């Protein structure tokens, strides 16, 4: 158990920080979900977002796509 302190701060217990490899200054993402606050390390939140997007986007390289477009534009000039 922990308390909310002045300014809305919450102390994350040391065993939780260790389990998540959180260090002072690390960024976390807070998600409000059905009456719960979930605190997720930023890299994990980013990985989850990539997985979700990956389900809807065909595997492709955006860099290769941009290069292809630029070459086509240069060819048409």
PyMOL Python script that loads the backbone (N, CA, C, O; Angstrom):
from pymol import cmd

cmd.read_pdbstr("""\
ATOM      1  N   UNK A   1       0.847  -1.177   0.000  1.00  0.00           N
ATOM      2  CA  UNK A   1       0.000   0.000   0.000  1.00  0.00           C
ATOM      3  C   UNK A   1       0.886   1.232   0.000  1.00  0.00           C
ATOM      4  O   UNK A   1       1.982   1.235   0.561  1.00  0.00           O
ATOM      5  N   UNK A   2       0.390   2.266  -0.637  1.00  0.00           N
ATOM      6  CA  UNK A   2       1.112   3.528  -0.695  1.00  0.00           C
ATOM      7  C   UNK A   2       0.106   4.668  -0.578  1.00  0.00           C
ATOM      8  O   UNK A   2      -1.100   4.443  -0.677  1.00  0.00           O
ATOM      9  N   UNK A   3       0.590   5.878  -0.369  1.00  0.00           N
ATOM     10  CA  UNK A   3      -0.294   7.038  -0.222  1.00  0.00           C
ATOM     11  C   UNK A   3      -0.010   8.047  -1.315  1.00  0.00           C
ATOM     12  O   UNK A   3       1.082   8.099  -1.880  1.00  0.00           O
ATOM     13  N   UNK A   4      -1.021   8.844  -1.594  1.00  0.00           N
ATOM     14  CA  UNK A   4      -0.846   9.972  -2.495  1.00  0.00           C
ATOM     15  C   UNK A   4      -0.363  11.138  -1.645  1.00  0.00           C
ATOM     16  O   UNK A   4      -0.984  11.493  -0.643  1.00  0.00           O
ATOM     17  N   UNK A   5       0.751  11.727  -2.057  1.00  0.00           N
ATOM     18  CA  UNK A   5       1.323  12.843  -1.301  1.00  0.00           C
ATOM     19  C   UNK A   5       1.010  14.151  -2.011  1.00  0.00           C
ATOM     20  O   UNK A   5       0.330  14.176  -3.037  1.00  0.00           O
ATOM     21  N   UNK A   6       1.518  15.227  -1.445  1.00  0.00           N
ATOM     22  CA  UNK A   6       1.284  16.555  -2.004  1.00  0.00           C
ATOM     23  C   UNK A   6       1.671  16.598  -3.472  1.00  0.00           C
ATOM     24  O   UNK A   6       2.697  16.049  -3.873  1.00  0.00           O
ATOM     25  N   UNK A   7       0.852  17.245  -4.256  1.00  0.00           N
ATOM     26  CA  UNK A   7       1.122  17.348  -5.682  1.00  0.00           C
ATOM     27  C   UNK A   7       0.673  16.112  -6.457  1.00  0.00           C
ATOM     28  O   UNK A   7       0.951  15.998  -7.651  1.00  0.00           O
ATOM     29  N   UNK A   8      -0.020  15.183  -5.790  1.00  0.00           N
ATOM     30  CA  UNK A   8      -0.509  13.989  -6.467  1.00  0.00           C
ATOM     31  C   UNK A   8       0.545  12.922  -6.686  1.00  0.00           C
ATOM     32  O   UNK A   8       0.356  12.024  -7.506  1.00  0.00           O
ATOM     33  N   UNK A   9       1.641  13.008  -5.970  1.00  0.00           N
ATOM     34  CA  UNK A   9       2.728  12.033  -6.139  1.00  0.00           C
ATOM     35  C   UNK A   9       2.391  10.716  -5.445  1.00  0.00           C
ATOM     36  O   UNK A   9       1.765  10.682  -4.385  1.00  0.00           O
ATOM     37  N   UNK A  10       2.833   9.633  -6.087  1.00  0.00           N
ATOM     38  CA  UNK A  10       2.651   8.298  -5.523  1.00  0.00           C
ATOM     39  C   UNK A  10       4.018   7.625  -5.475  1.00  0.00           C
ATOM     40  O   UNK A  10       4.750   7.628  -6.465  1.00  0.00           O
ATOM     41  N   UNK A  11       4.357   7.057  -4.338  1.00  0.00           N
ATOM     42  CA  UNK A  11       5.610   6.324  -4.202  1.00  0.00           C
ATOM     43  C   UNK A  11       5.392   4.902  -4.705  1.00  0.00           C
ATOM     44  O   UNK A  11       4.532   4.182  -4.198  1.00  0.00           O
ATOM     45  N   UNK A  12       6.175   4.503  -5.702  1.00  0.00           N
ATOM     46  CA  UNK A  12       6.108   3.130  -6.203  1.00  0.00           C
ATOM     47  C   UNK A  12       7.064   2.312  -5.340  1.00  0.00           C
ATOM     48  O   UNK A  12       8.248   2.638  -5.254  1.00  0.00           O
ATOM     49  N   UNK A  13       6.564   1.253  -4.701  1.00  0.00           N
ATOM     50  CA  UNK A  13       7.427   0.452  -3.827  1.00  0.00           C
ATOM     51  C   UNK A  13       8.668  -0.056  -4.556  1.00  0.00           C
ATOM     52  O   UNK A  13       8.621  -0.363  -5.747  1.00  0.00           O
ATOM     53  N   UNK A  14       9.766  -0.139  -3.831  1.00  0.00           N
ATOM     54  CA  UNK A  14      11.057  -0.498  -4.413  1.00  0.00           C
ATOM     55  C   UNK A  14      11.014  -1.847  -5.128  1.00  0.00           C
ATOM     56  O   UNK A  14      11.641  -2.009  -6.175  1.00  0.00           O
ATOM     57  N   UNK A  15      10.279  -2.822  -4.574  1.00  0.00           N
ATOM     58  CA  UNK A  15      10.243  -4.138  -5.225  1.00  0.00           C
ATOM     59  C   UNK A  15       9.546  -4.069  -6.590  1.00  0.00           C
ATOM     60  O   UNK A  15       9.875  -4.837  -7.495  1.00  0.00           O
ATOM     61  N   UNK A  16       8.600  -3.163  -6.735  1.00  0.00           N
ATOM     62  CA  UNK A  16       7.933  -2.978  -8.035  1.00  0.00           C
ATOM     63  C   UNK A  16       8.886  -2.300  -9.020  1.00  0.00           C
ATOM     64  O   UNK A  16       8.978  -2.692 -10.183  1.00  0.00           O
ATOM     65  N   UNK A  17       9.598  -1.269  -8.530  1.00  0.00           N
ATOM     66  CA  UNK A  17      10.553  -0.566  -9.401  1.00  0.00           C
ATOM     67  C   UNK A  17      11.647  -1.514  -9.868  1.00  0.00           C
ATOM     68  O   UNK A  17      12.060  -1.475 -11.027  1.00  0.00           O
ATOM     69  N   UNK A  18      12.107  -2.352  -8.973  1.00  0.00           N
ATOM     70  CA  UNK A  18      13.138  -3.331  -9.358  1.00  0.00           C
ATOM     71  C   UNK A  18      12.595  -4.318 -10.382  1.00  0.00           C
ATOM     72  O   UNK A  18      13.272  -4.626 -11.362  1.00  0.00           O
ATOM     73  N   UNK A  19      11.387  -4.815 -10.167  1.00  0.00           N
ATOM     74  CA  UNK A  19      10.781  -5.787 -11.086  1.00  0.00           C
ATOM     75  C   UNK A  19      10.607  -5.194 -12.484  1.00  0.00           C
ATOM     76  O   UNK A  19      10.682  -5.912 -13.482  1.00  0.00           O
ATOM     77  N   UNK A  20      10.372  -3.881 -12.551  1.00  0.00           N
ATOM     78  CA  UNK A  20      10.170  -3.218 -13.839  1.00  0.00           C
ATOM     79  C   UNK A  20      11.435  -2.525 -14.342  1.00  0.00           C
ATOM     80  O   UNK A  20      11.413  -1.867 -15.382  1.00  0.00           O
ATOM     81  N   UNK A  21      12.532  -2.671 -13.608  1.00  0.00           N
ATOM     82  CA  UNK A  21      13.808  -2.024 -13.956  1.00  0.00           C
ATOM     83  C   UNK A  21      13.655  -0.515 -14.106  1.00  0.00           C
ATOM     84  O   UNK A  21      14.223   0.080 -15.022  1.00  0.00           O
ATOM     85  N   UNK A  22      12.896   0.100 -13.215  1.00  0.00           N
ATOM     86  CA  UNK A  22      12.687   1.544 -13.243  1.00  0.00           C
ATOM     87  C   UNK A  22      13.744   2.246 -12.404  1.00  0.00           C
ATOM     88  O   UNK A  22      14.055   1.830 -11.287  1.00  0.00           O
ATOM     89  N   UNK A  23      14.284   3.312 -12.963  1.00  0.00           N
ATOM     90  CA  UNK A  23      15.289   4.122 -12.284  1.00  0.00           C
ATOM     91  C   UNK A  23      14.754   5.553 -12.157  1.00  0.00           C
ATOM     92  O   UNK A  23      13.810   5.932 -12.850  1.00  0.00           O
ATOM     93  N   UNK A  24      15.352   6.327 -11.286  1.00  0.00           N
ATOM     94  CA  UNK A  24      14.980   7.727 -11.136  1.00  0.00           C
ATOM     95  C   UNK A  24      15.111   8.427 -12.483  1.00  0.00           C
ATOM     96  O   UNK A  24      16.145   8.317 -13.142  1.00  0.00           O
ATOM     97  N   UNK A  25      14.078   9.140 -12.891  1.00  0.00           N
ATOM     98  CA  UNK A  25      14.099   9.867 -14.154  1.00  0.00           C
ATOM     99  C   UNK A  25      13.500   9.109 -15.324  1.00  0.00           C
ATOM    100  O   UNK A  25      13.248   9.698 -16.376  1.00  0.00           O
ATOM    101  N   UNK A  26      13.265   7.799 -15.160  1.00  0.00           N
ATOM    102  CA  UNK A  26      12.639   7.028 -16.239  1.00  0.00           C
ATOM    103  C   UNK A  26      11.225   7.532 -16.483  1.00  0.00           C
ATOM    104  O   UNK A  26      10.540   7.976 -15.562  1.00  0.00           O
ATOM    105  N   UNK A  27      10.803   7.456 -17.732  1.00  0.00           N
ATOM    106  CA  UNK A  27       9.447   7.866 -18.070  1.00  0.00           C
ATOM    107  C   UNK A  27       8.522   6.653 -18.029  1.00  0.00           C
ATOM    108  O   UNK A  27       8.897   5.547 -18.418  1.00  0.00           O
ATOM    109  N   UNK A  28       7.307   6.890 -17.549  1.00  0.00           N
ATOM    110  CA  UNK A  28       6.287   5.852 -17.515  1.00  0.00           C
ATOM    111  C   UNK A  28       5.019   6.398 -18.156  1.00  0.00           C
ATOM    112  O   UNK A  28       4.832   7.610 -18.259  1.00  0.00           O
ATOM    113  N   UNK A  29       4.160   5.497 -18.581  1.00  0.00           N
ATOM    114  CA  UNK A  29       2.879   5.869 -19.153  1.00  0.00           C
ATOM    115  C   UNK A  29       1.806   5.461 -18.153  1.00  0.00           C
ATOM    116  O   UNK A  29       1.809   4.330 -17.668  1.00  0.00           O
ATOM    117  N   UNK A  30       0.892   6.368 -17.841  1.00  0.00           N
ATOM    118  CA  UNK A  30      -0.212   6.070 -16.945  1.00  0.00           C
ATOM    119  C   UNK A  30      -1.475   5.905 -17.775  1.00  0.00           C
ATOM    120  O   UNK A  30      -1.807   6.750 -18.607  1.00  0.00           O
ATOM    121  N   UNK A  31      -2.169   4.808 -17.535  1.00  0.00           N
ATOM    122  CA  UNK A  31      -3.389   4.501 -18.270  1.00  0.00           C
ATOM    123  C   UNK A  31      -4.513   4.322 -17.267  1.00  0.00           C
ATOM    124  O   UNK A  31      -4.385   3.570 -16.301  1.00  0.00           O
ATOM    125  N   UNK A  32      -5.621   5.023 -17.505  1.00  0.00           N
ATOM    126  CA  UNK A  32      -6.816   4.853 -16.688  1.00  0.00           C
ATOM    127  C   UNK A  32      -7.691   3.818 -17.392  1.00  0.00           C
ATOM    128  O   UNK A  32      -8.152   4.049 -18.510  1.00  0.00           O
ATOM    129  N   UNK A  33      -7.920   2.679 -16.740  1.00  0.00           N
ATOM    130  CA  UNK A  33      -8.643   1.574 -17.360  1.00  0.00           C
ATOM    131  C   UNK A  33      -9.633   0.977 -16.372  1.00  0.00           C
ATOM    132  O   UNK A  33      -9.243   0.312 -15.412  1.00  0.00           O
ATOM    133  N   UNK A  34     -10.909   1.218 -16.613  1.00  0.00           N
ATOM    134  CA  UNK A  34     -11.984   0.656 -15.794  1.00  0.00           C
ATOM    135  C   UNK A  34     -11.751   0.867 -14.294  1.00  0.00           C
ATOM    136  O   UNK A  34     -11.832  -0.070 -13.501  1.00  0.00           O
ATOM    137  N   UNK A  35     -11.463   2.104 -13.929  1.00  0.00           N
ATOM    138  CA  UNK A  35     -11.302   2.449 -12.519  1.00  0.00           C
ATOM    139  C   UNK A  35      -9.952   2.104 -11.924  1.00  0.00           C
ATOM    140  O   UNK A  35      -9.766   2.211 -10.712  1.00  0.00           O
ATOM    141  N   UNK A  36      -9.002   1.690 -12.760  1.00  0.00           N
ATOM    142  CA  UNK A  36      -7.650   1.375 -12.295  1.00  0.00           C
ATOM    143  C   UNK A  36      -6.646   2.273 -13.006  1.00  0.00           C
ATOM    144  O   UNK A  36      -6.850   2.670 -14.153  1.00  0.00           O
ATOM    145  N   UNK A  37      -5.565   2.584 -12.310  1.00  0.00           N
ATOM    146  CA  UNK A  37      -4.452   3.289 -12.936  1.00  0.00           C
ATOM    147  C   UNK A  37      -3.358   2.261 -13.173  1.00  0.00           C
ATOM    148  O   UNK A  37      -2.909   1.585 -12.248  1.00  0.00           O
ATOM    149  N   UNK A  38      -2.938   2.155 -14.425  1.00  0.00           N
ATOM    150  CA  UNK A  38      -1.844   1.250 -14.767  1.00  0.00           C
ATOM    151  C   UNK A  38      -0.625   2.085 -15.100  1.00  0.00           C
ATOM    152  O   UNK A  38      -0.706   3.047 -15.864  1.00  0.00           O
ATOM    153  N   UNK A  39       0.495   1.715 -14.526  1.00  0.00           N
ATOM    154  CA  UNK A  39       1.749   2.424 -14.765  1.00  0.00           C
ATOM    155  C   UNK A  39       2.645   1.476 -15.549  1.00  0.00           C
ATOM    156  O   UNK A  39       2.993   0.393 -15.078  1.00  0.00           O
ATOM    157  N   UNK A  40       3.010   1.903 -16.754  1.00  0.00           N
ATOM    158  CA  UNK A  40       3.780   1.041 -17.647  1.00  0.00           C
ATOM    159  C   UNK A  40       5.062   1.764 -18.039  1.00  0.00           C
ATOM    160  O   UNK A  40       5.017   2.934 -18.419  1.00  0.00           O
ATOM    161  N   UNK A  41       6.205   1.088 -17.953  1.00  0.00           N
ATOM    162  CA  UNK A  41       7.446   1.728 -18.418  1.00  0.00           C
ATOM    163  C   UNK A  41       7.299   2.140 -19.880  1.00  0.00           C
ATOM    164  O   UNK A  41       6.700   1.420 -20.680  1.00  0.00           O
ATOM    165  N   UNK A  42       7.845   3.293 -20.218  1.00  0.00           N
ATOM    166  CA  UNK A  42       7.701   3.831 -21.573  1.00  0.00           C
ATOM    167  C   UNK A  42       8.119   2.839 -22.661  1.00  0.00           C
ATOM    168  O   UNK A  42       7.390   2.687 -23.641  1.00  0.00           O
ATOM    169  N   UNK A  43       9.264   2.157 -22.531  1.00  0.00           N
ATOM    170  CA  UNK A  43       9.638   1.209 -23.591  1.00  0.00           C
ATOM    171  C   UNK A  43       8.603   0.090 -23.783  1.00  0.00           C
ATOM    172  O   UNK A  43       8.357  -0.349 -24.906  1.00  0.00           O
ATOM    173  N   UNK A  44       8.012  -0.357 -22.694  1.00  0.00           N
ATOM    174  CA  UNK A  44       6.988  -1.412 -22.782  1.00  0.00           C
ATOM    175  C   UNK A  44       5.728  -0.868 -23.453  1.00  0.00           C
ATOM    176  O   UNK A  44       5.113  -1.554 -24.269  1.00  0.00           O
ATOM    177  N   UNK A  45       5.348   0.344 -23.114  1.00  0.00           N
ATOM    178  CA  UNK A  45       4.173   0.959 -23.744  1.00  0.00           C
ATOM    179  C   UNK A  45       4.408   1.127 -25.241  1.00  0.00           C
ATOM    180  O   UNK A  45       3.502   0.908 -26.044  1.00  0.00           O
ATOM    181  N   UNK A  46       5.621   1.515 -25.615  1.00  0.00           N
ATOM    182  CA  UNK A  46       5.968   1.682 -27.018  1.00  0.00           C
ATOM    183  C   UNK A  46       5.902   0.338 -27.749  1.00  0.00           C
ATOM    184  O   UNK A  46       5.380   0.256 -28.861  1.00  0.00           O
ATOM    185  N   UNK A  47       6.432  -0.709 -27.120  1.00  0.00           N
ATOM    186  CA  UNK A  47       6.408  -2.051 -27.717  1.00  0.00           C
ATOM    187  C   UNK A  47       4.973  -2.512 -27.934  1.00  0.00           C
ATOM    188  O   UNK A  47       4.646  -3.071 -28.981  1.00  0.00           O
ATOM    189  N   UNK A  48       4.120  -2.276 -26.943  1.00  0.00           N
ATOM    190  CA  UNK A  48       2.709  -2.670 -27.061  1.00  0.00           C
ATOM    191  C   UNK A  48       2.024  -1.923 -28.197  1.00  0.00           C
ATOM    192  O   UNK A  48       1.247  -2.504 -28.955  1.00  0.00           O
ATOM    193  N   UNK A  49       2.319  -0.627 -28.309  1.00  0.00           N
ATOM    194  CA  UNK A  49       1.725   0.169 -29.384  1.00  0.00           C
ATOM    195  C   UNK A  49       2.173  -0.346 -30.748  1.00  0.00           C
ATOM    196  O   UNK A  49       1.367  -0.428 -31.675  1.00  0.00           O
ATOM    197  N   UNK A  50       3.447  -0.693 -30.876  1.00  0.00           N
ATOM    198  CA  UNK A  50       3.950  -1.247 -32.127  1.00  0.00           C
ATOM    199  C   UNK A  50       3.239  -2.553 -32.472  1.00  0.00           C
ATOM    200  O   UNK A  50       2.896  -2.783 -33.632  1.00  0.00           O
ATOM    201  N   UNK A  51       3.017  -3.399 -31.487  1.00  0.00           N
ATOM    202  CA  UNK A  51       2.321  -4.669 -31.722  1.00  0.00           C
ATOM    203  C   UNK A  51       0.893  -4.434 -32.201  1.00  0.00           C
ATOM    204  O   UNK A  51       0.420  -5.115 -33.111  1.00  0.00           O
ATOM    205  N   UNK A  52       0.217  -3.482 -31.599  1.00  0.00           N
ATOM    206  CA  UNK A  52      -1.163  -3.183 -32.001  1.00  0.00           C
ATOM    207  C   UNK A  52      -1.189  -2.654 -33.427  1.00  0.00           C
ATOM    208  O   UNK A  52      -1.994  -3.104 -34.242  1.00  0.00           O
ATOM    209  N   UNK A  53      -0.322  -1.713 -33.730  1.00  0.00           N
ATOM    210  CA  UNK A  53      -0.273  -1.133 -35.067  1.00  0.00           C
ATOM    211  C   UNK A  53       0.137  -2.186 -36.089  1.00  0.00           C
ATOM    212  O   UNK A  53      -0.379  -2.205 -37.206  1.00  0.00           O
ATOM    213  N   UNK A  54       1.057  -3.055 -35.708  1.00  0.00           N
ATOM    214  CA  UNK A  54       1.533  -4.104 -36.604  1.00  0.00           C
ATOM    215  C   UNK A  54       0.428  -5.033 -37.079  1.00  0.00           C
ATOM    216  O   UNK A  54       0.539  -5.622 -38.154  1.00  0.00           O
ATOM    217  N   UNK A  55      -0.627  -5.174 -36.304  1.00  0.00           N
ATOM    218  CA  UNK A  55      -1.743  -6.023 -36.709  1.00  0.00           C
ATOM    219  C   UNK A  55      -2.503  -5.439 -37.888  1.00  0.00           C
ATOM    220  O   UNK A  55      -3.138  -6.171 -38.647  1.00  0.00           O
ATOM    221  N   UNK A  56      -2.440  -4.125 -38.043  1.00  0.00           N
ATOM    222  CA  UNK A  56      -3.227  -3.441 -39.055  1.00  0.00           C
ATOM    223  C   UNK A  56      -2.418  -2.933 -40.242  1.00  0.00           C
ATOM    224  O   UNK A  56      -2.981  -2.580 -41.278  1.00  0.00           O
ATOM    225  N   UNK A  57      -1.112  -2.896 -40.090  1.00  0.00           N
ATOM    226  CA  UNK A  57      -0.247  -2.378 -41.143  1.00  0.00           C
ATOM    227  C   UNK A  57       0.537  -3.542 -41.735  1.00  0.00           C
ATOM    228  O   UNK A  57       1.149  -4.326 -41.010  1.00  0.00           O
ATOM    229  N   UNK A  58       0.511  -3.645 -43.062  1.00  0.00           N
ATOM    230  CA  UNK A  58       1.289  -4.689 -43.716  1.00  0.00           C
ATOM    231  C   UNK A  58       2.759  -4.434 -43.467  1.00  0.00           C
ATOM    232  O   UNK A  58       3.186  -3.289 -43.319  1.00  0.00           O
ATOM    233  N   UNK A  59       3.523  -5.495 -43.420  1.00  0.00           N
ATOM    234  CA  UNK A  59       4.955  -5.378 -43.194  1.00  0.00           C
ATOM    235  C   UNK A  59       5.594  -4.639 -44.369  1.00  0.00           C
ATOM    236  O   UNK A  59       5.594  -5.125 -45.500  1.00  0.00           O
ATOM    237  N   UNK A  60       6.130  -3.471 -44.083  1.00  0.00           N
ATOM    238  CA  UNK A  60       6.784  -2.693 -45.115  1.00  0.00           C
ATOM    239  C   UNK A  60       7.756  -1.728 -44.461  1.00  0.00           C
ATOM    240  O   UNK A  60       7.654  -1.414 -43.275  1.00  0.00           O
ATOM    241  N   UNK A  61       8.667  -1.286 -45.239  1.00  0.00           N
ATOM    242  CA  UNK A  61       9.634  -0.314 -44.752  1.00  0.00           C
ATOM    243  C   UNK A  61       9.199   1.062 -45.238  1.00  0.00           C
ATOM    244  O   UNK A  61       9.163   1.314 -46.442  1.00  0.00           O
ATOM    245  N   UNK A  62       8.876   1.934 -44.325  1.00  0.00           N
ATOM    246  CA  UNK A  62       8.478   3.285 -44.704  1.00  0.00           C
ATOM    247  C   UNK A  62       9.633   4.037 -45.362  1.00  0.00           C
ATOM    248  O   UNK A  62       9.415   4.871 -46.242  1.00  0.00           O
ATOM    249  N   UNK A  63      10.854   3.742 -44.937  1.00  0.00           N
ATOM    250  CA  UNK A  63      12.018   4.378 -45.539  1.00  0.00           C
ATOM    251  C   UNK A  63      12.139   3.948 -47.005  1.00  0.00           C
ATOM    252  O   UNK A  63      12.372   4.780 -47.881  1.00  0.00           O
ATOM    253  N   UNK A  64      11.980   2.646 -47.269  1.00  0.00           N
ATOM    254  CA  UNK A  64      12.039   2.152 -48.648  1.00  0.00           C
ATOM    255  C   UNK A  64      10.926   2.747 -49.491  1.00  0.00           C
ATOM    256  O   UNK A  64      11.132   3.071 -50.660  1.00  0.00           O
ATOM    257  N   UNK A  65       9.756   2.891 -48.904  1.00  0.00           N
ATOM    258  CA  UNK A  65       8.626   3.482 -49.617  1.00  0.00           C
ATOM    259  C   UNK A  65       8.920   4.935 -49.990  1.00  0.00           C
ATOM    260  O   UNK A  65       8.637   5.357 -51.111  1.00  0.00           O
ATOM    261  N   UNK A  66       9.484   5.700 -49.056  1.00  0.00           N
ATOM    262  CA  UNK A  66       9.820   7.094 -49.314  1.00  0.00           C
ATOM    263  C   UNK A  66      10.891   7.206 -50.389  1.00  0.00           C
ATOM    264  O   UNK A  66      10.786   8.052 -51.278  1.00  0.00           O
ATOM    265  N   UNK A  67      11.916   6.369 -50.324  1.00  0.00           N
ATOM    266  CA  UNK A  67      12.972   6.382 -51.334  1.00  0.00           C
ATOM    267  C   UNK A  67      12.389   6.074 -52.710  1.00  0.00           C
ATOM    268  O   UNK A  67      12.746   6.714 -53.699  1.00  0.00           O
ATOM    269  N   UNK A  68      11.502   5.103 -52.768  1.00  0.00           N
ATOM    270  CA  UNK A  68      10.860   4.741 -54.025  1.00  0.00           C
ATOM    271  C   UNK A  68      10.059   5.914 -54.593  1.00  0.00           C
ATOM    272  O   UNK A  68      10.121   6.189 -55.792  1.00  0.00           O
ATOM    273  N   UNK A  69       9.316   6.596 -53.743  1.00  0.00           N
ATOM    274  CA  UNK A  69       8.543   7.751 -54.181  1.00  0.00           C
ATOM    275  C   UNK A  69       9.453   8.860 -54.710  1.00  0.00           C
ATOM    276  O   UNK A  69       9.166   9.471 -55.739  1.00  0.00           O
ATOM    277  N   UNK A  70      10.544   9.111 -54.002  1.00  0.00           N
ATOM    278  CA  UNK A  70      11.483  10.170 -54.426  1.00  0.00           C
ATOM    279  C   UNK A  70      12.115   9.828 -55.773  1.00  0.00           C
ATOM    280  O   UNK A  70      12.286  10.701 -56.624  1.00  0.00           O
ATOM    281  N   UNK A  71      12.459   8.556 -55.961  1.00  0.00           N
ATOM    282  CA  UNK A  71      13.047   8.135 -57.238  1.00  0.00           C
ATOM    283  C   UNK A  71      12.047   8.305 -58.374  1.00  0.00           C
ATOM    284  O   UNK A  71      12.406   8.743 -59.467  1.00  0.00           O
ATOM    285  N   UNK A  72      10.796   7.958 -58.110  1.00  0.00           N
ATOM    286  CA  UNK A  72       9.758   8.111 -59.130  1.00  0.00           C
ATOM    287  C   UNK A  72       9.549   9.577 -59.468  1.00  0.00           C
ATOM    288  O   UNK A  72       9.389   9.925 -60.638  1.00  0.00           O
ATOM    289  N   UNK A  73       9.547  10.438 -58.462  1.00  0.00           N
ATOM    290  CA  UNK A  73       9.402  11.868 -58.692  1.00  0.00           C
ATOM    291  C   UNK A  73      10.565  12.409 -59.507  1.00  0.00           C
ATOM    292  O   UNK A  73      10.366  13.207 -60.422  1.00  0.00           O
ATOM    293  N   UNK A  74      11.784  11.975 -59.178  1.00  0.00           N
ATOM    294  CA  UNK A  74      12.962  12.435 -59.906  1.00  0.00           C
ATOM    295  C   UNK A  74      12.917  11.944 -61.347  1.00  0.00           C
ATOM    296  O   UNK A  74      13.312  12.668 -62.261  1.00  0.00           O
ATOM    297  N   UNK A  75      12.447  10.740 -61.552  1.00  0.00           N
ATOM    298  CA  UNK A  75      12.350  10.172 -62.899  1.00  0.00           C
ATOM    299  C   UNK A  75      11.333  10.945 -63.754  1.00  0.00           C
ATOM    300  O   UNK A  75      11.522  11.100 -64.960  1.00  0.00           O
ATOM    301  N   UNK A  76      10.262  11.423 -63.122  1.00  0.00           N
ATOM    302  CA  UNK A  76       9.206  12.142 -63.839  1.00  0.00           C
ATOM    303  C   UNK A  76       9.534  13.599 -64.113  1.00  0.00           C
ATOM    304  O   UNK A  76       8.817  14.259 -64.866  1.00  0.00           O
ATOM    305  N   UNK A  77      10.595  14.112 -63.523  1.00  0.00           N
ATOM    306  CA  UNK A  77      10.965  15.526 -63.722  1.00  0.00           C
ATOM    307  C   UNK A  77      11.624  15.755 -65.046  1.00  0.00           C
ATOM    308  O   UNK A  77      11.994  16.885 -65.365  1.00  0.00           O
TER     309      UNK A  77
END
""", "prot")
cmd.dss("prot")
cmd.show_as("cartoon", "prot")
cmd.util.cbc("prot")
cmd.orient("prot")
